[in-house]
Amino acid sequence: MILELYLGSRSEVPDGLRKLLLFEKQREVESYCRNFVLRQTALTSLISNAPRFGLQHFRQHREFRPEHLTPTQADLLSIRASVEPNAPYPKKILRKFVQVFKERKHVSAHLFASEVHWHLFYLTFQDLEEFDNHWEHGPHVHFVNFLWPSIDLEAVWKSFESRNSQHPGVHIRWLSTSKEFDQCST
């Protein structure tokens, strides 16, 4: 109820996102998220205005790169040497660089917390891909909050230090800023 007093009277955060943060039952969140689309600008607005709503914003951004793809000193020397006339082309290291972008994992987590409630949005770069992600409906973020009884917030937050963190929660369709502007121009 305290959160409702804060969120209910402000217009800086869009109504749809405000509604998501005010549900009192897990099944209401799950049902709502089946059709909800989170716009990047809405999440940005919540980040910017969190203190106005009695929420603190915490964030983590982590990148995990496979160790075997880290360039060696020899790799870097082969790149430097390749700028010389008639030098061999460093195919191996360039393939390694391309592979880094395929295998790395970037995780971003945004936590909004008050003394009573908490809400967590998290995503990977792969989650935001139009076609190459694990969810059938395309670009998305993950959401979980205090309504999930089996979730320990401290454990979830700490788990983002690991490449393979996975949590219960729901998927929310994601609309990036560039897609928002595309929709406005048509």
Beta strands, then each sheet from edge to edge (+ up, - down):
strand 1: 37-39
strand 2: 56-64
strand 3: 105-113
strand 4: 118-124
strand 5: 140-145
strand 6: 170-175
sheet 1: 1+ 6+ 5- 4+ 3- 2+
end
